[in-house]
Amino acid sequence: MQYISTNGIHQTDLVNAINQGIAPDGRLYVPEVLPRFSPSKLQGESLTEIAVEILKPFFAGSFLEDSLITLCEDAFNFSIPLEELERGKLSVLELFHGPTAAFKDVGARFLAAVMERSFEKTGFNDKRPLTILVATSGDTGGAVASAFHGRSGIRVAILFPRGQVSPRQKHQLTCWDGNITAYEVNGTFDQCQALVKSAFSDECILKEHRLSAANSINLGRLLPQTVYHAAASMWHWRKHGSPASFIVPTGNLGNALACIWARAMGLPIGEIVLSTNSNQVIPDFLSTGQWQPRHSIQTLASAMDVGDPSNMERLFNLIPDFSELRGSIEAYPIDDAAIRKQIADDFVNRGKIWCPHTATGFRAYDQLPLKRRKAATWIVAATAHPAKFENIVENAIGEIVEIPESLQNLLTLPTRYQQLEPKITSLRNEL
Ligand SMILES: *Cc1c(COP(=O)(O)O)cnc(C)c1O
């Protein structure tokens, strides 16, 4: 399998596409063709077995092809249960049982496993250490740090904005040692991102380091996300003999695009509904036909505060025709008041506690016409554990949210981090 940039100019293999993160001209890589599966021919039952089966064609011809089973066992080392809430009508796919309690653990762990393995196989002919730079406003940095911690040949530098992450998030960013270093940047998230961007074109830094990015546009994060959509759809199909429809809370469109790819690959997925927060660039596009990226605004579902979702480029590449695109997905914006209300209501009515992101998904479900809710089984993706957003959630339900063990373990570790000015000269000195 080869990978091409969305403008068709650059072509490369899987490992190169993953290690580069982005094509030389700034475009994103997509598979030259999506593989096709037939549900009745798929055999895997467990998450790991399905992972190997689904990802195999993507690894065809790569020097990591023989390592695929090991990579999948490494990355999918926690459960992703599909829990039925209303028999034959509504289920929740719990993506938050990983080490940092958000779905980003899946992609980050797979990416880290691939990078480490490719370093072990080829890395020794380059003396410069591989350094991953991540700017984070919360969830991504923790997942990446946890996934890369202790892996050989790779260092990670995390840049987070001072005063803009919650205390619990900050703890998850700063509780690492060894190959992970966290920097508290005296600036905004945008400044952190700009700093990372300028490092990639800084000759002094590039002389000493091989740089890579671990953000959500990396194929190494996207591909494993197709796996749990595939697995959930197969588990449902084998039990009920019908495709399930999916609702995916959406920011940068990484999770939802993986679901759309899985359906395009022949998996038994019916409708796909995206829920956004008040950053409603995708819902607006689907209703007007005008693609108008904008600055993001802050909402309660902060990990979805994206005004210019990068993966839209890949969706346009998959479905260039607007009316076809509009026929294949829907998207609904859910504002902060509705998020709060959904968390409070579902605590009472469904006996469930959602994080603010997951709440947008259930809100989108509840506002579908009854006829459509009845016409299929719907699976809502739960993207994070509510204990990560305890301020908002505990306020809405009036109770303390229990912290899962994995998260609790991190929160008891000592923290360490360094201060950084948002200047390229400061970053040069630190690296
Ligand atoms: C990142 C994130 C999202 C948004 O996912 P995208 O792939 O960016 O669309 C939703 N919920 C949580 C908890 C997240 O961390």
The ligand as an ORCA input file, in Angstrom:
! r2SCAN-3c Opt
* xyz 0 1
  C      -9.915     15.101     20.834
  C     -11.226     14.809     21.460
  C     -12.437     14.884     20.731
  C     -12.471     15.296     19.284
  O     -11.949     14.302     18.445
  P     -11.479     14.690     16.954
  O     -10.815     13.479     16.441
  O     -10.549     15.843     17.096
  O     -12.708     15.034     16.196
  C     -13.608     14.563     21.379
  N     -13.624     14.221     22.692
  C     -12.497     14.153     23.412
  C     -12.584     13.786     24.837
  C     -11.257     14.431     22.836
  O     -10.143     14.382     23.577
*
